[in-house]
Amino acid sequence: GGRRDIMQYVAPLGGMFQAGTLAGNPLSSAAGLKTLEILRTTNPYPKMEKLARMLEKGILDLAKRYDIPITINRVGSGFTVFFGETAVVDYDTANLASKEQFARFHRLMLAEGIYLAPSRFEAWFVSAAHQDGDIERTLDAVARTFNKMRG
């Protein structure tokens, strides 16, 4: 609800689409404001960047050791692992990545207790909650998974 002179512009009657999970909910708004305050005062971004770099390098090193062709695209603390040797620069090159290899990797990582997004196009994210031990455990799982994939 809202004022009629404004709401007339909102879909389905008007041309402006507005939607969002918990949009306008006072509890989610308060949580969002508190999160921004914490991020401003603690600045977790350098640590997140360091851990993401550590995870990226570890995965690339393991892929080389186990002869699994991959490329990784990373920006900050988010990255995507693509199964193939082609550098990914757009949708067409991303689509060359092996769907079958990703599906196998996903299943094996799930068996290791690591839940990844189920699409070969989705990103992994390192968060402020992650610690060095989380990265080490993930890399241990990747090593076991790559070992199974090469056989």
Contacts in CASP RR format, 6 or more apart in sequence:
PFRMAT RR
TARGET T0000
AUTHOR 0000-0000-0000
METHOD contacts of the structure
MODEL  1
GGRRDIMQYVAPLGGMFQAGTLAGNPLSSAAGLKTLEILRTTNPYPKMEK
LARMLEKGILDLAKRYDIPITINRVGSGFTVFFGETAVVDYDTANLASKE
QFARFHRLMLAEGIYLAPSRFEAWFVSAAHQDGDIERTLDAVARTFNKMR
G
1 7 0 8 1.000
7 13 0 8 1.000
8 14 0 8 1.000
9 15 0 8 1.000
9 16 0 8 1.000
10 16 0 8 1.000
10 17 0 8 1.000
10 18 0 8 1.000
11 17 0 8 1.000
11 18 0 8 1.000
21 28 0 8 1.000
22 28 0 8 1.000
39 128 0 8 1.000
42 128 0 8 1.000
44 128 0 8 1.000
45 77 0 8 1.000
47 128 0 8 1.000
48 76 0 8 1.000
48 77 0 8 1.000
48 126 0 8 1.000
48 127 0 8 1.000
48 128 0 8 1.000
48 130 0 8 1.000
49 76 0 8 1.000
49 77 0 8 1.000
51 77 0 8 1.000
51 126 0 8 1.000
51 130 0 8 1.000
51 131 0 8 1.000
51 132 0 8 1.000
51 134 0 8 1.000
51 135 0 8 1.000
52 74 0 8 1.000
52 76 0 8 1.000
52 77 0 8 1.000
52 78 0 8 1.000
52 79 0 8 1.000
52 126 0 8 1.000
53 74 0 8 1.000
54 132 0 8 1.000
54 135 0 8 1.000
55 79 0 8 1.000
55 124 0 8 1.000
55 126 0 8 1.000
55 135 0 8 1.000
55 138 0 8 1.000
55 139 0 8 1.000
56 72 0 8 1.000
56 74 0 8 1.000
56 79 0 8 1.000
58 139 0 8 1.000
58 142 0 8 1.000
59 70 0 8 1.000
59 72 0 8 1.000
59 81 0 8 1.000
59 139 0 8 1.000
59 142 0 8 1.000
60 70 0 8 1.000
60 72 0 8 1.000
62 68 0 8 1.000
62 139 0 8 1.000
62 142 0 8 1.000
62 143 0 8 1.000
62 146 0 8 1.000
63 69 0 8 1.000
63 70 0 8 1.000
63 146 0 8 1.000
65 143 0 8 1.000
65 146 0 8 1.000
66 143 0 8 1.000
66 146 0 8 1.000
66 147 0 8 1.000
66 149 0 8 1.000
66 150 0 8 1.000
67 150 0 8 1.000
68 83 0 8 1.000
68 101 0 8 1.000
68 146 0 8 1.000
68 149 0 8 1.000
68 150 0 8 1.000
69 83 0 8 1.000
69 84 0 8 1.000
69 85 0 8 1.000
70 81 0 8 1.000
70 82 0 8 1.000
70 83 0 8 1.000
70 84 0 8 1.000
71 81 0 8 1.000
71 82 0 8 1.000
71 84 0 8 1.000
71 85 0 8 1.000
71 86 0 8 1.000
71 87 0 8 1.000
71 88 0 8 1.000
71 97 0 8 1.000
72 79 0 8 1.000
72 80 0 8 1.000
72 81 0 8 1.000
72 82 0 8 1.000
73 79 0 8 1.000
73 80 0 8 1.000
73 82 0 8 1.000
73 88 0 8 1.000
74 80 0 8 1.000
77 125 0 8 1.000
77 126 0 8 1.000
77 127 0 8 1.000
78 123 0 8 1.000
78 124 0 8 1.000
78 125 0 8 1.000
78 126 0 8 1.000
79 123 0 8 1.000
79 124 0 8 1.000
80 88 0 8 1.000
80 121 0 8 1.000
80 122 0 8 1.000
80 123 0 8 1.000
80 124 0 8 1.000
81 102 0 8 1.000
81 105 0 8 1.000
81 124 0 8 1.000
82 88 0 8 1.000
82 94 0 8 1.000
82 97 0 8 1.000
82 120 0 8 1.000
83 97 0 8 1.000
83 98 0 8 1.000
83 101 0 8 1.000
83 102 0 8 1.000
83 105 0 8 1.000
83 120 0 8 1.000
84 96 0 8 1.000
84 97 0 8 1.000
84 98 0 8 1.000
84 101 0 8 1.000
86 93 0 8 1.000
86 96 0 8 1.000
86 97 0 8 1.000
87 93 0 8 1.000
88 94 0 8 1.000
88 97 0 8 1.000
94 120 0 8 1.000
94 121 0 8 1.000
97 120 0 8 1.000
98 120 0 8 1.000
99 120 0 8 1.000
101 149 0 8 1.000
102 120 0 8 1.000
103 120 0 8 1.000
104 149 0 8 1.000
105 116 0 8 1.000
105 145 0 8 1.000
105 149 0 8 1.000
106 116 0 8 1.000
106 118 0 8 1.000
108 144 0 8 1.000
108 145 0 8 1.000
108 148 0 8 1.000
108 149 0 8 1.000
109 115 0 8 1.000
109 116 0 8 1.000
109 141 0 8 1.000
109 142 0 8 1.000
109 145 0 8 1.000
110 116 0 8 1.000
112 141 0 8 1.000
112 144 0 8 1.000
112 145 0 8 1.000
113 141 0 8 1.000
114 138 0 8 1.000
114 141 0 8 1.000
116 122 0 8 1.000
116 124 0 8 1.000
117 123 0 8 1.000
117 124 0 8 1.000
126 135 0 8 1.000
END
